[in-house]
Amino acid sequence: MPTVIVLDVSLSMCRPVPVPDSTEEFQRKNLAIHGINSFLDYMSLHCKLEFTSLIVFSYLWEQLVTFTRDFDSIKSALNKVETYNKTCIEAALTGVSSIITDEWNSVTPSQVILITDGSVGYGQKSLKHSLETWDQRDPTVIEDKFPLPFRFPSNLHVVVVGNPNDADVKTAIPLYEKLIEINGQGGELFLPDSNLSLKSVQTMFMRLAEKYYKPYTGALKCGHFKCPIQLFPPPEKYDNLHEFDHIKKEVSSSLEVMGFIEIGDAASPQTLSRHLVLPLPSKDSKVSSDSSEKKEKEEEDETSVDEGKTPAFTVLLHGSLKVEGMVALTKLAEDWYGILYSWADSKKKSNLMLSILQPGPEPISWLGNIHNLAPISDFIEPPYGEDDNKTPFPIRPQDKRSYAQSCVVWIKPMGLQTDIQKVLRHARKLPDKLQQFYKELNRLRRAALSFGFHELLGAMATMLERECRMLPGTAHPDATLQLTHAANALRGDKATDIDQPVSPLITNFQQQSQENP
């Protein structure tokens, strides 16, 4: 779950903050940097695998540090931050949307931490003006589109480095809450508990870290084996409204392996999330803290060296699953299961992963009810007959189901765009790709008629006519004839008849090519 730290470096962040019982004066920017450093120290201790990026913004935005696990590089960049002009939060959110979309994808959950002082800017680029006009803009103009809600799952947190009793902060609080509401994917507004100081800002950042970056630690059990583990990223609570009931579940602190299934039997069930399983050092191996500082450092160095040699059940389980080609069915909570398996991100390195399944007694439909599974040794007679070649799972029906066919799915605009581009690519290579062109065209046409999307037929005809006009002078004459014929067919009387596919036009060029192979 990547994290983006977005720091305000406008002139208002340079306002001095008097610190009681101190001759020094700190700027709000210094307090913000101190809080970020405390947050990064927490991350380096509890979330070492978290990818974090740093963006600074004023009227424009700039990514100072790309996504990295080296938190010291972010601290070094913070020490070199410069100050620029006025605040524009919309520009910062646009930058966040850009870098996450480019470096990750639209399905990776992210955390966005916006750090500012309560200044919302002035003029047309102010936050107040942006929120008044965000739903009145033309969605077709990308440059003018408001960046929220983000196109990817994300929590948007706003951290205000300002006195909660200041008039500016009180005015800005409803605007920040409106930002989080527009994003609609979770997040929180954080304010100092008291007047601005190094301690109050650090406490505010720690509240954010402990609430949204709390690591999951628990135990993995299998028979008499037990091993303390950590899951990364931490599993989230399940809270979903089903047809007849509202299901709320949370992964328990004890994961129990129920049994083992071959990879082919488990296949690829629908999962909610995937997590890396890491072993933790046992509490018994920790050294008491009564010795001197020098001894503590020496002992820490020794334990860090010996950690790789400490036996762990997760290592044994990972190696066994990898060699035997099996997965471990694991109980996460009451009527909630997952599967443990060996997953390789490269040819040389593999890890123990946990995939969390849908809650319920039948998370893998072809296995049936999980409570009915039992080892073969419990049966007096072989449950699958005497034929050893029979495989018990998955039990596949003889007839082909609709979801087993190659069907067209247009859940997102990108799917429709991909299918249209495929037709146009074949259109540009006519007459060589004649059969492929009509195959993809009819596939697109059938899907449009099935969905009742008749407007697509006219739009596709217009695109084919445009491709016909853009053909170079060296293009084959048959390409012009085929594109014109296909465009006319999509606008003809039989265009909406799903039983009448668009057939290629028979031309003299095709007859000549058949006579002179």
C-alpha positions in Angstrom: 0.0 0.0 0.0 2.1 3.0 -1.2 2.1 6.2 0.8 2.4 9.8 -0.6 3.5 12.5 1.7 2.4 15.9 0.3 4.0 18.9 2.1 2.9 22.5 1.7 6.0 24.7 1.1 4.1 28.0 0.5 5.1 31.3 2.2 2.5 30.8 4.9 4.4 27.8 6.2 7.3 30.2 7.1 5.3 31.9 9.8 7.2 31.7 13.1 5.7 29.8 16.0 6.7 30.9 19.6 7.7 27.9 21.7 7.2 28.3 25.5 10.3 28.1 27.7 12.6 28.4 24.6 14.5 31.2 23.1 14.3 29.6 19.6 11.5 30.3 17.2 10.4 27.6 14.8 8.6 28.0 11.5 5.6 25.9 10.8 7.6 24.2 8.1 10.1 23.1 10.7 7.4 21.7 12.9 5.9 19.8 9.9 9.3 18.3 9.0 9.8 17.3 12.6 6.5 15.5 12.6 7.2 13.8 9.3 10.6 12.6 10.6 8.8 11.0 13.6 6.3 9.4 11.3 9.2 8.0 9.1 10.9 6.6 12.3 7.7 4.8 13.1 7.5 3.4 9.5 11.1 2.2 9.5 10.4 0.3 12.7 7.0 -1.2 11.9 6.4 -0.9 8.2 9.8 -1.5 6.6 8.2 -2.7 3.3 6.1 0.3 2.8 6.8 2.4 -0.4 6.7 6.1 0.3 7.1 9.2 -1.9 7.5 12.9 -1.1 5.7 15.7 -3.0 6.1 19.4 -2.2 3.6 22.0 -3.5 2.8 25.6 -3.5 1.2 27.0 -6.7 2.8 24.1 -8.6 3.9 20.6 -7.4 7.1 18.6 -7.6 8.0 15.1 -6.6 11.2 15.3 -4.6 11.5 11.5 -3.8 10.0 8.7 -5.9 8.5 5.7 -4.2 11.2 4.1 -2.0 11.7 2.1 1.1 14.8 4.2 2.0 13.2 6.5 4.5 16.6 8.2 5.1 16.5 9.6 1.6 13.2 11.3 2.4 14.6 12.8 5.5 17.6 14.2 3.6 15.2 15.7 1.0 13.2 17.3 3.7 16.3 19.2 5.0 16.7 20.8 1.6 13.1 21.9 1.0 12.8 25.4 -0.3 10.0 27.9 0.1 7.8 29.0 -2.8 4.7 31.2 -3.4 1.0 30.8 -2.6 -0.9 27.6 -1.8 -2.9 25.6 -4.4 -4.1 22.3 -2.9 -5.8 21.3 -6.2 -2.5 21.3 -7.9 -1.1 19.0 -5.2 -4.0 16.5 -5.6 -3.5 16.5 -9.3 0.2 15.6 -8.8 -0.7 12.8 -6.5 -3.2 11.4 -9.0 -0.6 11.6 -11.7 2.3 9.8 -10.0 0.2 7.0 -8.4 -1.5 6.3 -11.7 1.8 6.3 -13.6 3.9 4.3 -11.1 1.3 1.9 -9.8 -2.2 1.2 -11.2 -5.8 1.9 -10.7 -6.5 -1.0 -8.3 -3.6 -0.6 -5.8 -4.8 0.9 -2.4 -2.9 4.0 -1.4 -2.5 6.4 1.5 -2.3 10.2 0.8 -1.1 12.4 3.6 -1.7 16.2 2.9 0.3 18.4 5.3 -0.6 22.1 5.4 -1.0 25.0 7.9 -4.6 25.8 7.4 -4.1 28.3 4.6 -6.5 27.5 1.7 -5.1 30.0 -0.9 -6.7 33.0 -2.6 -8.3 33.7 -6.0 -9.4 31.1 -8.6 -6.9 28.5 -7.4 -8.0 28.7 -3.8 -9.5 25.6 -2.1 -12.8 27.4 -1.5 -13.2 28.3 -5.2 -12.2 24.7 -6.2 -14.8 23.1 -4.0 -17.5 25.5 -5.2 -16.9 24.6 -8.9 -15.6 21.0 -8.8 -19.0 19.5 -9.9 -19.6 22.2 -12.5 -16.6 21.5 -14.7 -16.6 19.8 -18.1 -15.5 16.2 -17.5 -14.3 15.9 -21.1 -11.6 18.5 -20.5 -8.8 16.6 -18.7 -6.9 19.8 -17.8 -9.9 21.3 -16.1 -11.2 18.2 -14.3 -11.1 18.1 -10.5 -8.7 15.4 -9.3 -11.1 14.0 -6.7 -12.3 11.4 -6.3 -9.1 9.6 -7.1 -9.2 6.9 -9.8 -7.6 4.4 -7.4 -8.6 3.2 -3.9 -7.1 5.6 -1.4 -7.4 7.1 2.1 -7.0 10.9 2.1 -5.6 12.3 5.3 -5.3 16.1 6.0 -2.7 17.0 8.7 -3.0 20.7 9.8 0.1 22.2 11.4 -1.8 25.1 12.9 -3.3 26.2 16.2 -6.8 24.7 16.3 -8.1 28.0 17.9 -6.9 30.2 15.0 -9.6 31.8 12.9 -8.0 30.6 9.6 -7.9 27.0 10.8 -11.5 27.1 12.0 -12.5 28.4 8.5 -10.5 25.8 6.7 -11.7 22.7 8.7 -15.0 22.4 6.8 -13.2 22.7 3.5 -10.7 19.9 4.4 -13.6 17.7 5.5 -15.3 18.4 2.2 -12.2 17.2 0.4 -12.2 13.9 2.3 -16.0 13.6 1.6 -15.6 14.1 -2.1 -12.9 11.5 -2.3 -15.3 9.2 -0.5 -12.8 6.4 0.2 -11.9 7.0 3.8 -9.4 9.3 5.6 -9.4 11.7 8.5 -8.6 15.3 9.5 -5.8 15.6 12.1 -5.3 18.6 14.3 -2.9 19.3 17.2 -4.4 18.6 20.7 -3.0 21.9 22.0 -1.1 24.9 20.9 1.6 24.4 18.3 4.8 22.9 19.6 7.3 20.2 18.7 5.6 17.8 21.1 2.0 18.4 20.0 2.9 18.1 16.3 4.8 14.8 16.9 1.8 13.5 18.9 -0.5 14.3 16.0 1.6 12.4 13.5 1.9 9.5 15.9 -1.9 9.3 16.1 -2.0 9.0 12.4 0.7 6.3 12.3 -0.8 4.2 15.1 -4.3 4.3 13.6 -3.6 3.7 9.9 -0.2 2.0 9.9 -0.6 -0.4 12.8 1.2 -3.7 11.8 -0.6 -7.0 12.1 1.1 -9.5 14.4 -0.3 -12.8 15.3 0.5 -16.5 15.4 0.3 -19.2 12.7 -0.6 -22.7 14.0 -0.5 -26.1 12.4 -1.0 -29.0 14.7 1.7 -28.7 17.4 3.6 -26.1 15.4 3.3 -22.4 16.3 5.1 -19.4 14.9 4.7 -15.7 15.5 4.1 -13.9 12.2 3.5 -10.5 10.6 1.3 -9.9 7.6 2.2 -7.1 5.2 0.2 -5.1 4.3 -2.1 -5.5 7.4 -5.4 -7.1 6.5 -8.4 -4.8 6.6 -11.7 -5.4 8.4 -14.4 -6.8 6.2 -17.6 -4.8 6.3 -20.0 -5.4 3.5 -23.8 -5.5 3.0 -24.9 -8.7 1.4 -28.4 -9.6 0.0 -29.9 -10.6 3.4 -27.4 -9.6 6.1 -24.7 -7.2 7.0 -21.4 -9.1 7.5 -18.6 -7.6 9.6 -15.4 -9.6 10.2 -11.9 -9.1 11.5 -8.9 -11.3 11.1 -8.1 -12.9 14.4 -4.7 -12.9 16.1 -4.4 -16.7 15.6 -4.3 -18.2 12.1 -4.8 -22.0 12.0 -3.9 -24.3 9.1 -6.9 -26.6 8.6 -5.4 -28.8 5.9 -3.6 -29.0 2.5 -5.0 -29.0 -1.0 -3.2 -29.4 -4.4 -2.7 -26.2 -6.3 -4.8 -27.6 -9.2 -7.7 -28.3 -6.9 -7.6 -24.8 -5.4 -7.2 -23.2 -8.9 -7.7 -19.4 -8.8 -10.6 -18.6 -6.5 -11.9 -15.0 -6.0 -9.8 -13.3 -3.3 -10.1 -10.1 -1.4 -6.4 -9.3 -0.8 -2.9 -10.8 -0.7 -0.4 -10.5 2.1 3.2 -11.4 2.6 3.8 -13.7 5.6 6.9 -12.8 7.6 8.2 -14.7 10.7 8.8 -12.6 13.9 11.5 -13.4 16.5 10.0 -15.1 19.5 9.7 -13.2 22.8 12.0 -15.7 24.5 14.9 -14.8 22.3 14.8 -11.1 23.3 17.6 -9.9 25.6 16.7 -8.1 28.8 17.4 -4.3 28.8 19.3 -4.2 32.2 22.8 -4.2 30.6 24.8 -1.1 29.6 24.4 0.7 26.3 27.5 -0.8 24.9 26.4 -4.3 25.7 22.9 -3.6 24.2 24.4 -2.5 20.9 26.6 -5.6 20.8 23.7 -7.9 21.6 21.5 -6.2 19.0 24.2 -6.7 16.3 24.4 -10.4 17.3 20.7 -11.0 17.3 20.3 -9.3 13.9 23.0 -11.6 12.5 21.4 -14.7 14.1 17.8 -13.8 13.0 18.4 -15.4 9.6 19.6 -18.6 11.3 16.7 -18.9 13.8 14.4 -21.8 12.8 10.9 -20.7 11.9 7.9 -22.8 11.0 7.0 -20.4 8.2 10.3 -21.4 6.4 9.4 -25.1 6.8 5.9 -24.5 5.5 7.0 -22.4 2.6 9.5 -25.0 1.4 7.0 -27.8 1.8 4.3 -26.1 -0.2 6.7 -25.1 -2.9 8.1 -28.6 -3.3 4.8 -30.5 -3.0 2.8 -28.0 -5.2 0.1 -27.5 -2.6 -1.7 -24.8 -0.7 -2.6 -24.6 3.0 -6.3 -23.9 3.8 -6.1 -21.5 6.8 -8.9 -20.4 9.1 -8.8 -16.6 9.7 -11.9 -16.2 11.8 -15.3 -17.8 12.2 -16.4 -18.9 8.7 -13.6 -16.9 7.1 -10.7 -18.7 5.3 -7.6 -18.0 3.3 -5.0 -20.0 1.5 -1.2 -20.0 2.1 1.0 -20.7 -0.9 4.5 -20.1 -2.3 4.6 -17.2 -4.7 7.6 -16.2 -6.8 8.2 -12.6 -7.9 11.2 -13.7 -9.9 12.8 -17.0 -11.0 15.1 -17.1 -8.0 13.1 -15.6 -5.1 9.8 -16.8 -3.7 7.8 -15.9 -0.6 5.0 -17.3 1.6 1.8 -15.5 0.7 -1.7 -15.5 2.2 -4.7 -14.8 0.0 -7.8 -13.9 1.9 -11.0 -15.4 0.5 -14.6 -14.2 0.6 -16.2 -14.9 4.0 -18.6 -17.8 4.2 -18.5 -21.6 4.3 -18.1 -21.9 0.5 -15.3 -19.5 -0.5 -14.2 -21.9 -3.2 -17.4 -22.9 -5.0 -16.1 -26.2 -6.6 -14.9 -27.5 -3.2 -18.3 -27.2 -1.6 -18.8 -26.5 2.1 -15.4 -26.2 3.9 -16.9 -28.0 6.9 -17.4 -31.1 4.9 -13.8 -31.5 3.9 -11.9 -34.3 5.6 -8.6 -36.3 5.1 -8.9 -39.4 2.9 -7.7 -41.5 5.9 -11.1 -40.9 7.5 -12.9 -42.9 4.8 -13.1 -46.7 5.0 -13.4 -46.9 1.2 -11.8 -44.6 -1.3 -14.2 -41.7 -1.7 -13.4 -41.3 -5.4 -13.5 -44.9 -6.5 -10.8 -47.4 -7.3 -9.6 -45.4 -10.3 -6.4 -43.6 -9.2 -6.5 -41.4 -12.3 -9.6 -39.6 -11.0 -9.0 -36.2 -9.4 -11.5 -35.1 -6.8 -11.3 -31.4 -7.3 -12.4 -29.3 -9.0 -15.6 -31.0 -9.9 -16.3 -29.5 -13.4 -19.7 -29.8 -15.1 -19.9 -31.5 -18.5 -21.7 -28.6 -20.1 -20.0 -25.3 -20.6 -21.2 -22.5 -18.5 -21.6 -18.9 -19.8 -18.7 -17.7 -17.7 -16.4 -20.3 -19.3 -16.9 -18.7 -22.7 -14.9 -15.8 -24.2 -17.3 -13.0 -23.6 -17.0 -9.3 -23.8 -16.9 -7.3 -20.5 -17.1 -3.5 -20.5 -17.0 -2.6 -16.8 -14.6 0.2 -17.3 -14.1 2.6 -20.2 -10.6 1.1 -20.9 -12.2 -2.3 -21.8 -14.4 -0.7 -24.5 -11.5 1.4 -25.8 -9.2 -1.7 -26.1 -11.8 -3.5 -28.2 -12.3 -0.5 -30.5 -8.6 -0.1 -31.0 -8.3 -3.8 -31.9 -10.8 -3.3 -34.7 -9.0 -0.2 -35.9 -5.6 -1.9 -35.9 -6.9 -4.6 -38.2 -8.6 -1.9 -40.4 -5.2 -0.2 -41.0 -3.8 -3.6 -42.2 -6.4 -4.4 -44.8 -6.7 -6.5 -46.9 -4.0 -8.7 -45.2 -6.1 -8.8 -41.9 -9.4 -9.2 -43.6 -10.7 -12.2 -41.6 -9.4 -10.8 -38.3 -11.0 -7.4 -39.0 -14.5 -8.8 -39.6 -14.2 -11.2 -36.7 -13.4 -8.4 -34.2 -16.0 -6.1 -35.8 -18.8 -8.7 -35.4 -17.6 -9.5 -31.8 -17.9 -5.7 -31.0 -21.2 -5.5 -32.8 -22.7 -8.5 -30.9 -21.7 -7.1 -27.6 -23.1 -3.6 -28.4 -26.5 -5.2 -29.4 -26.5 -7.4 -26.3 -26.0 -4.5 -24.0 -28.4 -2.3 -25.9 -25.6 0.1 -26.8 -26.9 0.8 -30.3 -25.1 4.2 -30.4 -21.8 2.4 -30.6 -22.7 1.1 -34.1 -23.0 4.6 -35.5 -19.9 5.8 -33.8 -17.9 2.8 -35.1 -19.2 3.5 -38.6 -17.9 7.1 -38.3 -14.5 5.8 -37.2 -14.3 3.4 -40.1 -15.1 6.2 -42.5 -12.4 8.4 -40.9 -9.9 5.5 -41.3 -10.9 5.2 -45.0 -10.2 8.9 -45.6 -6.9 8.7 -43.8 -5.6 5.8 -45.9 -2.3 6.7 -47.7 -2.1 6.8 -51.5 -0.2 3.6 -51.6 -3.0 1.6 -49.8 -4.6 -1.3 -51.5 -7.9 -0.4 -53.3 -9.6 -3.3 -51.5 -9.0 -1.6 -48.1 -11.2 1.4 -49.2 -14.0 -0.9 -50.4 -14.0 -3.0 -47.3 -14.0 -0.1 -44.9 -16.9 1.6 -46.8 -18.8 -1.6 -46.9 -18.4 -2.2 -43.1 -19.4 1.4 -42.3 -22.6 1.1 -44.5 -23.4 -2.3 -42.9 -23.3 -0.8 -39.4 -25.8 1.9 -40.5 -28.0 -0.4 -42.7 -31.4 -1.8 -42.0 -30.1 -5.1 -40.7 -27.5 -3.5 -38.4 -29.5 -4.2 -35.3 -30.2 -7.9 -36.3 -27.9 -9.9 -34.1 -28.4 -13.0 -36.2 -27.0 -11.3 -39.3 -23.2 -10.8 -39.1 -21.3 -8.4 -41.2 -19.7 -10.4 -44.0 -16.7 -9.4 -46.1 -17.4 -7.7 -49.5 -16.5 -10.0 -52.4 -14.4 -7.9 -54.8 -12.5 -8.5 -58.0 -9.2 -8.1 -56.2 -10.0 -11.2 -54.0 -10.9 -13.2 -57.1 -7.7 -12.2 -58.9 -5.6 -13.2 -55.8 -7.3 -16.6 -55.8 -6.7 -17.2 -59.5 -3.0 -16.0 -59.2 -1.8 -17.5 -55.9 
